[in-house]
Amino acid sequence: MLGLHHPGEPSLCRLKADDIGLVYVGGYYADYGLLMREGAAQGFNPVWVSESATATNATWQIAGTAAEGSLFPPPPAQNPAAAAAVAELKAKGEDPGSYLLDSYAAVQVGA
């Protein structure tokens, strides 16, 4: 298990050498996309798993085809329990993307 990865460091080589078949990445979409792209370039193609913060179009733009087969939770905006909040945000011209809807929910909890 690796706790931290910096793009360009040899930790992907270590994962490949240990024949790791599934990698969970909790973090920022840019780092996630780079890890997938760098892994594919090295012939390392595990199942990639991450959380909602990486479920963005930007992840796919960075990772390219290396993102195919990766697993994400469904976007928060697709949760039926969020339908009213999604409609309210859209009515205000806001895109209820992964960060906005999560932030909206956090404010509701704190209010």
Contact map, one row per residue, 1 for C-alpha under 8 A:
111000000000000000000000000000000000000000000000000000000000000000000000000000000000000000000000000000000000000
111110000010000000000000000000000000000000000000000000000000000000000000000000000000000000000000000000000000000
111110000000000000000000000000000000000000000000000000000000000000000000000000000000000000000000000000000000000
011111000000000000000000000000000000000000000000000000000000000000000000000000000000000000000000000000000000000
011111101010000000000000000000000000000000000000000000000000000000000000000000000000000000000000000000000000000
000111111000000000000000000000000000000000000000000000000000000000000000000000000000000000000000000000000000000
000011111000000000000000000000100110010000000000000000000000000000000000000000000000000000000000000000000000000
000001111100000000000000000000000000000000000000000000000000000000000000000000000000000000000000000000000000000
000011111111000000000000000000000000000000000000000000000000000000000000000000000000000000000000000000000000000
000000011111110000000000000000000000000000000000000000000000000000000000000000000000000000000000000000000000000
010010001111111000000000000000000000000000000000000000000000000000000000000000000000000000000000000000000000000
000000001111111100000000000000000010001000010000000000000000000000000000000000000000000000000000000000000000000
000000000111111110000000000000000000000001000000000000000000000000000000000000000000000000000000000000000000000
000000000111111111000000000000000000000000000000000000000000000000000000000000000000000000000000000000000000000
000000000011111111110000000000000000000000000000000000000000000000000000000000000000000000000000000000000000000
000000000001111111110000000000000000000000010000000000000000000000000000000000000000000000000000000000000000000
000000000000111111110000000000000000000000000000000000000000000000000000000000000000000000000000000000000000000
000000000000011111110000000000000000000000000000000000000000000000000000000000000000000000000000000000000000000
000000000000001111111000000000000000000000000000000000000000000000000000000000000000000000000000000000000000000
000000000000001111111110000000000000000000000100000000000000000000000000000000000000000000000000000000000000000
000000000000000000111110000000000000000000001110000000000000000000000000000000000000000000000000000000000000000
000000000000000000011111000000000000000000000111100000000000000000000000000000000000000000000000000000000000000
000000000000000000011111100000000000000000000111100000000000000000000000000000000000000000000000000000000000000
000000000000000000000111110000000000000000000001110000000000000000000000000000000000000000000000000000000000000
000000000000000000000011111000010000000000000001111000000000000000000000000000000000000000000000000000000000000
000000000000000000000001111100000000000000000000011000000000000000000000000000000000000000000000000000000000000
000000000000000000000000111110110000000000000000011011000000000000000000000000000000000000000000000000000000000
000000000000000000000000011111110000000000000000000011000000000000000000000000000000000000000000000000000000000
000000000000000000000000001111111000000000000000000011110110000000000000000000000000000000000000000000000000000
000000000000000000000000000111111100000000000000000001000110010000000000000000000000000000000000000000000000000
000000100000000000000000001111111110000000000000000000000000000000000000000000000000000000000000000000000000000
000000000000000000000000101111111111000000000000000001000010001000000000000000000000000000000000000000000000000
000000000000000000000000000011111111100000000000000000000011111000100000000000000000000000000000000000000000000
000000100000000000000000000001111111110000000000000000000000011000000000000000000000000000000000000000000000000
000000100001000000000000000000111111111000000000000000000000001000000000000000000000000000000000000000000000000
000000000000000000000000000000011111111100001001000000000000001001100000000000000000000000000000000000000000000
000000000000000000000000000000001111111110000000000000000000011101100000000000000000000000000000000000000000000
000000100000000000000000000000000111111111000000000000000000000000000000000000000000000000000000000000000000000
000000000001000000000000000000000011111111111000000000000000000000000000000000000000000000000000000000000000000
000000000000000000000000000000000001111111111000000000000000000001000000000000000000000000000000000000000000000
000000000000000000000000000000000000111111110000000000000000000000000000000000000000000000000000000000000000000
000000000000100000000000000000000000011111110000000000000000000000000000000000000000000000000000000000000000000
000000000000000000000000000000000000001111111000000000000000000000000000000000000000000000000000000000000000000
000000000001000100000000000000000000001111111100000000000000000000000000000000000000000000000000000000000000000
000000000000000000001000000000000001001100111110000000000000000001000000000000000000000000000000000000000000000
000000000000000000011110000000000000000000011111000000000000000000000000000000000000000000000000000000000000000
000000000000000000001110000000000000000000001111100000000000000000001110000000000000000000000000000000000000000
000000000000000000000111100000000001000000000111110000000000000000101110000000000000000000000000000000000000000
000000000000000000000111100000000000000000000011111000000000000000000111000000000000000000000000000000000000000
000000000000000000000001111000000000000000000001111101000000000000000011100000000000000000000000000000000000000
000000000000000000000000111000000000000000000000111111100000000000000001100000000000000000000000000000000000000
000000000000000000000000000000000000000000000000011111100000000000000001111100000000000000000000010000000000000
000000000000000000000000001110000000000000000000001111110000000000000000000000000000000000000000011000000000000
000000000000000000000000001111010000000000000000011111110010000000000001000000000000000000000000000000000000000
000000000000000000000000000010000000000000000000001111111010000000000001101000000000000000000000010000000000000
000000000000000000000000000010000000000000000000000011111111000000000000000000000000000000000000010000000000000
000000000000000000000000000000000000000000000000000000111111100000000000000000000000000000000000000000000000000
000000000000000000000000000011000000000000000000000000011111110000000000000000000000000000000000000000000000000
000000000000000000000000000011011000000000000000000001111111111000100000000000000000000000000000000000000000000
000000000000000000000000000000001000000000000000000000011111111110100000000000000000000000000000000000000000000
000000000000000000000000000000001000000000000000000000001111111100000000000000000000000000000000000000000000000
000000000000000000000000000001001100100000000000000000000111111100000000000000000000000000000000000000000000000
000000000000000000000000000000011111100000000000000000000011111111100000000000000000000000000000000000000000000
000000000000000000000000000000000000100000000000000000000001111111110000000000000000000000000000000000000000000
000000000000000000000000000000000000000000000000000000000001001111110000000000000000000000000000000000000000000
000000000000000000000000000000000001100100001000000000000000001111110000000000000000000000000000000000000000000
000000000000000000000000000000001001100000000001000000000011001111111100000000000000000000000000000000000000000
000000000000000000000000000000000000000000000000000000000000000111111100000000000000000000000000000000000000000
000000000000000000000000000000000000000000000011000000000000000000111110000000000000000000000000000000000000000
000000000000000000000000000000000000000000000011100000000000000000111111000000000000000000000000000000000000000
000000000000000000000000000000000000000000000011110000000000000000001111100000000000000000000000000000000000000
000000000000000000000000000000000000000000000000111101100000000000000111110000000000000000000000000000000000000
000000000000000000000000000000000000000000000000011100100000000000000011111000000000000000000000000000000000000
000000000000000000000000000000000000000000000000000100000000000000000001111101100000000000000000000000000000000
000000000000000000000000000000000000000000000000000100100000000000000000111111100000000000000000110000000000000
000000000000000000000000000000000000000000000000000100000000000000000000011111100100000000000000110011000000000
000000000000000000000000000000000000000000000000000000000000000000000000001111110110010000000001110010000000000
000000000000000000000000000000000000000000000000000000000000000000000000011111110110000000000000000000000000000
000000000000000000000000000000000000000000000000000000000000000000000000011111111110000000000000000000000000000
000000000000000000000000000000000000000000000000000000000000000000000000000011111110000000000000000000000000000
000000000000000000000000000000000000000000000000000000000000000000000000000000111111000000000000000000000000000
000000000000000000000000000000000000000000000000000000000000000000000000000111111111110000000000000000000000000
000000000000000000000000000000000000000000000000000000000000000000000000000011111111111000000000000000000000000
000000000000000000000000000000000000000000000000000000000000000000000000000000001111111100000000000000000000000
000000000000000000000000000000000000000000000000000000000000000000000000000000000111111110000000000010000000000
000000000000000000000000000000000000000000000000000000000000000000000000000010000111111111000001000010000000000
000000000000000000000000000000000000000000000000000000000000000000000000000000000011111111100000000000000000000
000000000000000000000000000000000000000000000000000000000000000000000000000000000001111111110000000000000000000
000000000000000000000000000000000000000000000000000000000000000000000000000000000000111111111111000000000000000
000000000000000000000000000000000000000000000000000000000000000000000000000000000000011111111111000000000000000
000000000000000000000000000000000000000000000000000000000000000000000000000000000000001111111100000000000000000
000000000000000000000000000000000000000000000000000000000000000000000000000000000000000111111100000000000000000
000000000000000000000000000000000000000000000000000000000000000000000000000000000000000011111110000000000000000
000000000000000000000000000000000000000000000000000000000000000000000000000000000000000011111111000000000000000
000000000000000000000000000000000000000000000000000000000000000000000000000000000000000011001111100100000000000
000000000000000000000000000000000000000000000000000000000000000000000000000010000000010011000111111110000000000
000000000000000000000000000000000000000000000000000000000000000000000000001110000000000000000011111110000000000
000000000000000000000000000000000000000000000000000110110000000000000000001110000000000000000001111111000000000
000000000000000000000000000000000000000000000000000010000000000000000000000000000000000000000001111111100000000
000000000000000000000000000000000000000000000000000000000000000000000000000000000000000000000011111111110000000
000000000000000000000000000000000000000000000000000000000000000000000000000110000000110000000001111111111000000
000000000000000000000000000000000000000000000000000000000000000000000000000100000000000000000000011111111100000
000000000000000000000000000000000000000000000000000000000000000000000000000000000000000000000000001111111110000
000000000000000000000000000000000000000000000000000000000000000000000000000000000000000000000000000111111111000
000000000000000000000000000000000000000000000000000000000000000000000000000000000000000000000000000011111111100
000000000000000000000000000000000000000000000000000000000000000000000000000000000000000000000000000001111111110
000000000000000000000000000000000000000000000000000000000000000000000000000000000000000000000000000000111111111
000000000000000000000000000000000000000000000000000000000000000000000000000000000000000000000000000000011111111
000000000000000000000000000000000000000000000000000000000000000000000000000000000000000000000000000000001111111
000000000000000000000000000000000000000000000000000000000000000000000000000000000000000000000000000000000111111
000000000000000000000000000000000000000000000000000000000000000000000000000000000000000000000000000000000011111
